[in-house]
Amino acid sequence: MGDPRGFLTTPRQDPRRRPVAIRLRDWREVYEEFGDERLASQAGRCMDCGIPFCHNGCPLGNLIPEWNDLVWRSDWQAAAERLHATNNFPEFTGRLCPAPCETACVVAITGDAVAIKQVEVGIADRAWQSGWVQPQPPARLTGQTVAIIGSGPAGLAAAQQLARAGHTVAIYERADRIGGLLRYGIPEFKMEKSVLDRRLAQLAAEGVRMRTQVEVGVDIDATDLRRRYDAVVLAIGATRWRDLPVPGRAAAGIHQAMEYLPAANQVVNGDLPVSPIDARGRHVVIIGGGDTGADCLGTAHRQGAASVTQLEIMPLPPEHRPGHQPWPTYPLTYRVTSAHEEGGERLYAVSTTQFRTEPAPGSADRQRVTGIELVDVELVDGRFTPVPGSTRVLPCDLVLLAMGFTGPEHGPLVEQFGLTLTDRGEILRDDRYQTTVPGVFCAGDAGRGQSLIVWAIAEGRSAAHWVDAHLIGAPSALPNPIGPRTRPLMA
């Protein structure tokens, strides 16, 4: 282990965020530099447990005690090697993952967890700055071909693993740029897109072919694609958003979060002059209290919203781990993201009953939103029940729906491949990630449902393991991080 008494003598430290007044003027990442010395002292807090429960919290099986020890000893290059041994994109997870490894940390039983996420991103960034992250093209090609549909974290992880195994890999992406939600769902202030672009350059140098603005099932027939490739991996995500079918929903000024966030990212990246959905000077209400809602909140602040209110149907969570969510599970506690720190109001235990509207200027038929009718709710026998006499109206002229996703889109791709879906609407697959169609595999949220970036990368790596075995007709040497499934994938 690093410092034998580190967890007793060194308090946890997290990186400081840039002052709110300054960071709201730009779209750069919110955190200040942490420094190698402070990072090493934080890594020294790791106890190197006999049974490292942080592994239980991380689906990638990251070798956390090992690279903590190496950072403490200032062996950064070895730490980077151990980090990349289990994670293709630690600079992504170090910025975007909610760190279930930390809630499973043994130190967290009685104190503050080791700052695992900060150590991870520190190693990754040091590796890039030092030139240690280089393309790893295969020594020889197998002659087998794989099509990856979708370029989010699951698709990118599967593509890199299979390309390094010697297969010829092509990624198909319907958007105009590669990256999926990493590109268009994650705001720049959480991860600058240069972080994504440098990793994509590595994949390209390893032989991965990237084809944008090609929607499989529309621009190219899925059955033709299957004939052209020896295997297909579906990594299309869970982009079917949850809607709010209450009176007034069709009014102008009400948008899904994933209509709002991509346009904002395109403006920041110079692909659009202005966003068609801009919060400047507007009174914004965000329905949904999760990460996507927080992303909308930070974006609205930077666009210059007059006010922002975020609504959540669940009650206010406790500040500390509740007794019914014991260690090492991931608890639902009150969290303040950088976006919440920047302003706005958060309302809990409220439900929207209808949207108030008025005629839109210059249109006799079109309505625009002017407010939201709310009611307080409480949980009674597991159901949200309105509180009598609590109805009120919250004025607004822009509403963003950030209520999560219900699974993959059920369009021409699903029909042309002849895929079978689960009762929940996900793509049915077996414990080797193969769908009911031979040679067609599924990884990430499309088969798992809406989940975390670490699960997406882990599933991409595991799917690559089984695709490789399918192609070579023998056990694969690629890692399979997830191992036995926590629930059956094939009914």
QUIFENVEN-V96940 format. One record per residue. RES is the residue in three letters. PSI is psi as a letter, one per 30 degrees, with the letter a starting at -180 (none if undefined). OMEGA is omega in radians with two decimals (NA if undefined). Layout:
BEGIN
RES,PSI,OMEGA
RES,PSI,OMEGA
END
This chain:
BEGIN
MET,l,-3.13
GLY,c,3.12
ASP,j,-3.07
PRO,f,-3.12
ARG,g,-3.06
GLY,e,-3.10
PHE,f,3.12
LEU,e,-2.99
THR,f,-3.08
THR,j,3.10
PRO,l,3.07
ARG,k,3.03
GLN,k,3.05
ASP,l,3.13
PRO,k,3.09
ARG,k,3.03
ARG,k,3.09
ARG,k,-3.14
PRO,k,-3.07
VAL,e,-3.08
ALA,f,-3.14
ILE,e,-3.03
ARG,f,3.09
LEU,f,3.12
ARG,f,-3.11
ASP,a,-3.13
TRP,g,-3.13
ARG,l,3.12
GLU,k,-2.93
VAL,f,-3.01
TYR,k,3.05
GLU,l,3.08
GLU,k,-3.07
PHE,e,3.12
GLY,k,-3.07
ASP,e,-3.09
GLU,e,3.12
ARG,e,3.12
LEU,e,3.13
ALA,e,3.13
SER,e,3.08
GLN,e,3.08
ALA,e,3.13
GLY,f,3.08
ARG,f,-3.13
CYS,k,-3.08
MET,f,-3.04
ASP,h,-3.02
CYS,l,3.05
GLY,e,3.01
ILE,j,-3.08
PRO,j,-3.08
PHE,f,3.03
CYS,f,3.07
HIS,e,3.12
ASN,e,-3.13
GLY,f,-3.06
CYS,j,3.14
PRO,f,3.11
LEU,f,-3.09
GLY,h,-3.13
ASN,k,-3.08
LEU,i,-2.93
ILE,e,3.14
PRO,e,-3.12
GLU,e,-3.10
TRP,f,2.98
ASN,e,3.13
ASP,e,-3.13
LEU,e,3.08
VAL,e,3.09
TRP,e,-3.12
ARG,g,3.11
SER,g,3.05
ASP,i,-3.01
TRP,e,-3.10
GLN,e,3.09
ALA,e,3.10
ALA,e,3.13
ALA,e,3.12
GLU,e,3.13
ARG,e,3.12
LEU,e,-3.13
HIS,f,3.13
ALA,f,-3.08
THR,f,-3.01
ASN,j,3.12
ASN,e,-2.97
PHE,i,-3.10
PRO,f,3.09
GLU,f,3.03
PHE,e,-3.08
THR,e,3.12
GLY,f,3.11
ARG,e,-2.90
LEU,f,-3.06
CYS,k,3.08
PRO,g,3.00
ALA,i,3.00
PRO,f,3.06
CYS,e,-3.09
GLU,e,3.10
THR,f,3.08
ALA,g,-3.13
CYS,k,-3.13
VAL,e,3.10
VAL,f,-3.08
ALA,f,3.12
ILE,e,-3.09
THR,f,-3.10
GLY,a,3.13
ASP,k,-3.11
ALA,l,2.98
VAL,k,-3.12
ALA,i,-3.02
ILE,e,-3.07
LYS,e,-3.14
GLN,e,3.09
VAL,e,-3.13
GLU,e,-3.11
VAL,e,3.08
GLY,e,3.09
ILE,e,-3.08
ALA,e,-3.13
ASP,e,3.10
ARG,e,3.14
ALA,e,3.11
TRP,e,-3.12
GLN,e,-3.10
SER,f,3.13
GLY,g,-3.12
TRP,f,3.14
VAL,j,-3.09
GLN,l,3.05
PRO,k,3.11
GLN,i,3.14
PRO,l,-3.12
PRO,l,3.10
ALA,e,3.11
ARG,l,3.12
LEU,k,-3.12
THR,f,-3.04
GLY,f,3.11
GLN,k,-3.08
THR,k,-3.13
VAL,k,3.01
ALA,k,3.06
ILE,k,3.14
ILE,j,-3.09
GLY,k,-3.04
SER,h,3.00
GLY,a,-3.07
PRO,e,3.11
ALA,e,3.14
GLY,e,-3.14
LEU,e,3.13
ALA,e,3.11
ALA,e,-3.13
ALA,e,-3.11
GLN,e,-3.14
GLN,e,-3.10
LEU,e,3.10
ALA,e,3.13
ARG,f,3.07
ALA,f,3.06
GLY,g,3.12
HIS,l,3.09
THR,j,-2.98
VAL,k,3.04
ALA,k,3.08
ILE,k,3.07
TYR,k,-3.10
GLU,k,-3.09
ARG,f,3.10
ALA,l,-3.08
ASP,f,3.09
ARG,l,3.13
ILE,k,3.03
GLY,f,3.13
GLY,b,3.13
LEU,f,3.06
LEU,e,-3.12
ARG,e,-2.94
TYR,f,3.13
GLY,e,-3.11
ILE,k,3.13
PRO,l,-3.11
GLU,e,-3.10
PHE,f,3.04
LYS,e,3.05
MET,j,3.11
GLU,k,-2.99
LYS,f,3.01
SER,f,3.09
VAL,e,3.08
LEU,e,-3.04
ASP,e,-3.14
ARG,e,3.09
ARG,e,3.09
LEU,e,3.08
ALA,e,3.08
GLN,e,3.13
LEU,e,3.14
ALA,e,3.12
ALA,f,3.09
GLU,g,3.05
GLY,g,3.14
VAL,k,3.12
ARG,k,-3.05
MET,k,-3.08
ARG,j,-3.09
THR,l,-3.14
GLN,h,3.06
VAL,j,3.12
GLU,j,-3.14
VAL,k,-3.04
GLY,f,3.13
VAL,d,-3.12
ASP,f,3.10
ILE,k,-3.09
ASP,k,-3.10
ALA,e,-3.14
THR,e,3.06
ASP,e,3.13
LEU,e,-3.14
ARG,e,3.13
ARG,e,-3.07
ARG,f,-3.07
TYR,l,-3.14
ASP,f,3.08
ALA,l,3.12
VAL,k,3.06
VAL,k,3.10
LEU,j,3.10
ALA,h,-2.98
ILE,f,3.07
GLY,a,3.10
ALA,i,-3.00
THR,g,3.10
ARG,j,-3.00
TRP,l,3.09
ARG,k,-3.10
ASP,l,-3.12
LEU,i,-3.05
PRO,i,3.08
VAL,l,-3.13
PRO,k,3.12
GLY,g,-3.07
ARG,e,-3.06
ALA,f,-3.08
ALA,l,3.06
ALA,k,-3.14
GLY,g,3.09
ILE,k,-3.03
HIS,l,2.99
GLN,k,3.12
ALA,e,-3.10
MET,g,2.82
GLU,e,-3.08
TYR,e,-3.04
LEU,e,-3.14
PRO,e,-3.14
ALA,e,3.10
ALA,e,3.10
ASN,e,3.13
GLN,e,3.08
VAL,e,-3.13
VAL,e,-3.12
ASN,f,3.10
GLY,g,-3.14
ASP,f,3.09
LEU,k,3.09
PRO,e,3.11
VAL,l,3.11
SER,k,3.07
PRO,f,3.08
ILE,j,-3.05
ASP,k,-3.08
ALA,f,-3.03
ARG,k,3.09
GLY,g,-3.05
ARG,l,3.08
HIS,j,-2.94
VAL,k,2.98
VAL,k,3.10
ILE,k,3.13
ILE,j,-3.08
GLY,k,-3.03
GLY,g,-3.10
GLY,a,-3.10
ASP,e,-3.14
THR,e,3.07
GLY,e,3.10
ALA,e,3.08
ASP,e,3.08
CYS,e,-3.13
LEU,e,3.13
GLY,e,3.11
THR,e,3.13
ALA,e,3.09
HIS,e,-3.09
ARG,f,3.08
GLN,f,3.09
GLY,h,3.12
ALA,k,3.09
ALA,e,3.07
SER,l,3.11
VAL,k,3.08
THR,k,3.14
GLN,k,-3.09
LEU,k,3.10
GLU,k,-3.11
ILE,f,3.13
MET,l,3.10
PRO,l,3.12
LEU,k,-3.11
PRO,l,3.13
PRO,l,3.13
GLU,f,-3.10
HIS,l,-3.09
ARG,k,3.11
PRO,l,-3.07
GLY,f,-3.11
HIS,g,3.05
GLN,i,-2.98
PRO,l,2.99
TRP,k,0.10
PRO,g,-3.14
THR,l,3.11
TYR,j,-3.04
PRO,l,3.03
LEU,j,-3.11
THR,l,-3.14
TYR,k,-3.12
ARG,k,3.11
VAL,j,3.10
THR,l,3.10
SER,e,-3.14
ALA,e,3.11
HIS,e,3.12
GLU,f,-3.05
GLU,f,3.11
GLY,a,-3.10
GLY,l,-3.13
GLU,k,3.10
ARG,k,3.10
LEU,k,-3.12
TYR,l,3.08
ALA,h,3.09
VAL,l,3.12
SER,k,3.13
THR,k,3.13
THR,f,3.05
GLN,l,3.04
PHE,k,3.04
ARG,k,-3.06
THR,l,3.01
GLU,l,3.13
PRO,k,3.10
ALA,k,3.14
PRO,k,3.09
GLY,g,-3.14
SER,k,3.14
ALA,f,-3.06
ASP,f,-3.03
ARG,k,3.08
GLN,l,3.03
ARG,l,-3.07
VAL,k,3.09
THR,f,-3.13
GLY,l,3.12
ILE,k,3.05
GLU,k,-3.07
LEU,l,3.00
VAL,k,3.04
ASP,k,3.12
VAL,l,3.04
GLU,l,-3.13
LEU,k,3.08
VAL,j,-3.10
ASP,h,3.08
GLY,g,-3.13
ARG,k,3.09
PHE,k,-3.08
THR,k,3.13
PRO,k,3.07
VAL,k,-3.10
PRO,k,3.07
GLY,g,-3.08
SER,g,-3.10
THR,k,3.10
ARG,l,-3.11
VAL,k,3.09
LEU,j,-3.12
PRO,k,3.09
CYS,l,3.05
ASP,g,3.01
LEU,k,3.14
VAL,k,3.11
LEU,k,-3.12
LEU,j,-3.11
ALA,i,-3.00
MET,g,3.08
GLY,a,-3.02
PHE,l,-3.04
THR,g,3.12
GLY,a,3.14
PRO,l,3.09
GLU,k,-3.12
HIS,i,-3.07
GLY,a,-3.09
PRO,e,-3.14
LEU,e,-3.14
VAL,e,-3.10
GLU,e,-3.07
GLN,e,3.06
PHE,f,-3.09
GLY,h,-3.07
LEU,l,3.03
THR,k,-3.13
LEU,l,3.06
THR,l,3.10
ASP,f,-3.14
ARG,f,3.09
GLY,g,3.08
GLU,l,3.13
ILE,k,-3.10
LEU,k,-3.13
ARG,l,3.13
ASP,a,-3.07
ASP,g,3.02
ARG,g,3.08
TYR,g,3.12
GLN,k,3.10
THR,a,3.09
THR,f,3.08
VAL,j,-3.10
PRO,k,3.11
GLY,f,3.10
VAL,j,-3.06
PHE,l,-3.11
CYS,k,-3.13
ALA,l,3.04
GLY,a,-3.01
ASP,f,-3.14
ALA,e,3.11
GLY,f,-3.07
ARG,f,-2.95
GLY,l,-3.09
GLN,k,-3.06
SER,a,-3.04
LEU,l,3.12
ILE,e,3.13
VAL,e,3.08
TRP,e,3.13
ALA,e,3.14
ILE,e,3.13
ALA,e,3.13
GLU,e,3.08
GLY,e,3.13
ARG,e,3.13
SER,e,3.09
ALA,e,3.11
ALA,e,3.09
HIS,e,-3.07
TRP,e,3.05
VAL,e,3.12
ASP,e,3.11
ALA,e,3.11
HIS,e,-3.07
LEU,e,-3.08
ILE,f,3.12
GLY,h,-3.12
ALA,l,3.09
PRO,k,-3.09
SER,k,3.05
ALA,f,3.11
LEU,k,-3.12
PRO,l,3.10
ASN,i,-2.93
PRO,f,-3.03
ILE,e,3.11
GLY,b,-3.12
PRO,k,-3.11
ARG,k,3.08
THR,f,3.05
ARG,k,-3.12
PRO,k,-3.14
LEU,f,-3.10
MET,j,-3.11
ALA,none,NA
END
